[in-house]
């Protein structure tokens, strides 16, 4: 289930405060990706709720 556009507009990466990009519709494991080239953390979305904890984020490959 994709996130609402209004919600996505106000969410930011907790680590660097850059905007997040919704990759929920593209993958079996939905996540929000930080748009910063330096950060790039991927935050999981569980049951339609973004988990914006740096400790839960996946590092870029």
ROVEX-224980 format. One line per field, with one value per residue: residue number from 1; residue in one letter; x, y negated, z of N, C-alpha, C, CB in turn. Coordinates in steps of 0.001 Angstrom, whole numbers, always signed. Atoms other than C-alpha are relative to their C-alpha. Glycine has a CB too. Layout:
<recs>
nr	c(NUM;...)
rest	c(A;...)
n.px	c(X;...)
n.py	c(Y;...)
n.pz	c(Z;...)
ca.px	c(X;...)
ca.py	c(Y;...)
ca.pz	c(Z;...)
c.px	c(X;...)
c.py	c(Y;...)
c.pz	c(Z;...)
cb.px	c(X;...)
cb.py	c(Y;...)
cb.pz	c(Z;...)
</recs>
This chain:
<recs>
nr	c(1;2;3;4;5;6;7;8;9;10;11;12;13;14;15;16;17;18;19;20;21;22;23;24;25;26;27;28;29;30;31;32;33;34;35;36;37;38;39;40;41;42;43;44;45;46;47;48;49;50;51;52;53;54;55;56;57;58;59;60;61)
rest	c(X;X;X;X;X;X;X;X;X;X;X;X;X;X;X;X;X;X;X;X;X;X;X;X;X;X;X;X;X;X;X;X;X;X;X;X;X;X;X;X;X;X;X;X;X;X;X;X;X;X;X;X;X;X;X;X;X;X;X;X;X)
n.px	c(+839;-835;+260;+689;-921;-155;-889;-1349;-552;-489;-998;-1402;-965;-418;-1454;-554;+1122;+333;+1294;+31;+674;+784;-271;+922;+707;-959;-651;+762;-278;+117;-920;-201;-1426;-498;-429;-1353;-1030;-943;+661;+623;+562;+1294;+808;+1078;+1399;+641;+1454;+367;-555;-1450;-816;-1071;-1044;-1280;-446;+782;-226;-963;-1051;-28;-921)
n.py	c(+1173;+1198;+1056;+1181;+1021;+1041;-508;-106;+1353;+544;-890;+235;-948;+411;+132;+1160;+924;+80;-628;-1449;-464;-1200;-1176;-1019;-701;-664;-1172;-815;+583;+1449;+840;+1389;+203;+1369;+488;+548;-882;-355;-819;-1091;-1050;-542;-235;-940;+353;-1207;+153;+1332;+1014;+149;-144;+974;-145;-228;-1347;-941;+288;-804;+789;-213;-1046)
n.pz	c(+0;+73;-981;+509;+511;-1015;-1042;+565;+141;-1271;-585;+362;-559;-1339;-84;+714;+245;+1424;+319;+200;+1209;-278;+837;-500;+1070;+878;-576;-943;-1310;+190;-765;+388;+264;-127;+1310;-84;+565;-1057;-1016;+736;-839;+385;-1194;+298;-229;-530;-119;+458;-900;+157;-1204;+240;-1009;+669;-340;+810;+1427;+752;+652;+1448;+476)
ca.px	c(+0;+1649;+1944;-225;+1421;+804;+2577;+5543;+5972;+6533;+8725;+12496;+15495;+16225;+19967;+20487;+17038;+16848;+13529;+12531;+11458;+8740;+9842;+6854;+5165;+8365;+9463;+8123;+9757;+8468;+10866;+11558;+14920;+16831;+17470;+20836;+23779;+25916;+23369;+21035;+19615;+16606;+13900;+11432;+7666;+5839;+2068;+1898;+3836;+7321;+9914;+12151;+14776;+18400;+19106;+16415;+17618;+19464;+22765;+23101;+24789)
ca.py	c(+0;-3264;-6131;-9205;-12008;-14541;-12350;-11736;-15498;-16145;-13116;-13531;-11324;-11382;-11136;-13972;-15650;-15091;-14183;-10527;-8654;-5989;-2597;-760;+122;+1351;+4090;+6920;+5260;+1655;-1063;-4778;-5790;-8917;-11068;-12352;-10934;-10916;-9203;-7009;-5055;-2827;-2848;+61;-378;+2145;+2518;-818;-2657;-4071;-3041;-6115;-4844;-5033;-1759;-26;-1498;+484;-929;-1475;+1287)
ca.pz	c(+0;-1123;+1322;+947;-1050;+1730;+4267;+1987;+1473;+5193;+5972;+5986;+6649;+10400;+9735;+7215;+6859;+3083;+1412;+1161;-1965;-1794;-3140;-1645;-4935;-6616;-4239;-2112;+919;+915;+2007;+1886;+409;+1403;-1685;-427;-2387;+772;+3033;+961;+3923;+3230;+5918;+6091;+5852;+8043;+7790;+5970;+8701;+7975;+10568;+10601;+13018;+11906;+13732;+11610;+8290;+5646;+4420;+651;-1296)
c.px	c(+887;-406;-727;+1021;+250;+943;+1435;+669;+589;+1051;+1394;+870;+424;+1505;+511;-1052;-308;-1375;+142;-791;-681;+315;-921;-641;+945;+502;-935;+183;-35;+975;+19;+1501;+339;+552;+1398;+1012;+978;-594;-601;-592;-1376;-756;-1159;-1380;-684;-1481;-453;+536;+1511;+718;+1232;+999;+1302;+508;-722;+282;+1050;+993;-30;+1053;+1214)
c.py	c(-1241;-1033;-1167;-1058;-1088;+418;+42;-1369;-532;+886;-345;+1053;-488;-242;-1297;-1046;-232;+624;+1505;+331;+1328;+1106;+1142;+805;+849;+1341;+771;-518;-1522;-773;-1410;-226;-1474;-445;-615;+1004;+460;+978;+1251;+1129;+424;+390;+927;-613;+1294;-262;-1407;-1132;-77;+104;-875;-21;+335;+1407;+1087;-132;+924;-952;+247;+1022;-599)
c.pz	c(+0;+1055;-656;-408;+1035;+1110;-499;-129;+1300;+667;-504;+664;+1391;+121;-632;-380;-1475;-232;-214;-1255;+309;-1002;+400;-1109;-854;+520;+915;+1428;-141;+885;-559;-98;+150;-1355;+12;-562;+1071;+1010;-644;+833;-504;+1269;-336;+247;+419;+240;-355;+841;-193;+1347;-200;+1155;-721;+280;-809;-1492;-595;-676;-1502;-400;-679)
cb.px	c(-956;-85;+1317;-976;-552;-1343;-445;-55;-1074;-1158;-331;+457;+1247;-417;+661;+704;+290;+1083;-610;-610;+1005;-1497;+1482;-1071;-732;+1162;+1241;+432;+1387;-1427;+1415;-670;+381;+1098;-986;+351;+757;+464;-1100;+980;-90;+161;-523;+162;-683;+687;-452;-1452;-347;+328;+394;-591;-369;+1038;-207;-1477;+430;-724;+1397;+260;-714)
cb.py	c(+5;-617;-484;-565;-622;-360;+1397;+681;-947;-199;+1462;-1430;+157;+1042;+1185;+468;-1319;+712;-645;+713;+147;-324;+437;-640;-1002;-897;-412;+1478;+488;-453;+593;-994;+505;-103;-1016;-361;-713;-1247;-815;+566;-469;+1224;-1332;+1259;-649;+459;+341;-107;+320;-1345;+1513;-1402;+1104;-1038;+244;-206;-1457;+916;+350;-1313;+946)
cb.pz	c(+1214;-1397;+641;+1058;-1286;+586;+459;-1369;-490;+946;-319;+416;-943;+996;-670;-1250;+645;-869;-1254;+1226;-1191;-26;+122;+832;-881;-225;+764;-92;+562;+289;-9;+1022;-1416;+1117;-507;+1465;-1126;+715;+730;-902;+1452;-960;+582;+839;-1290;+1310;+1411;-57;+1484;-668;+273;-206;+1058;+451;+1479;+252;-190;-1062;+579;-721;-965)
</recs>
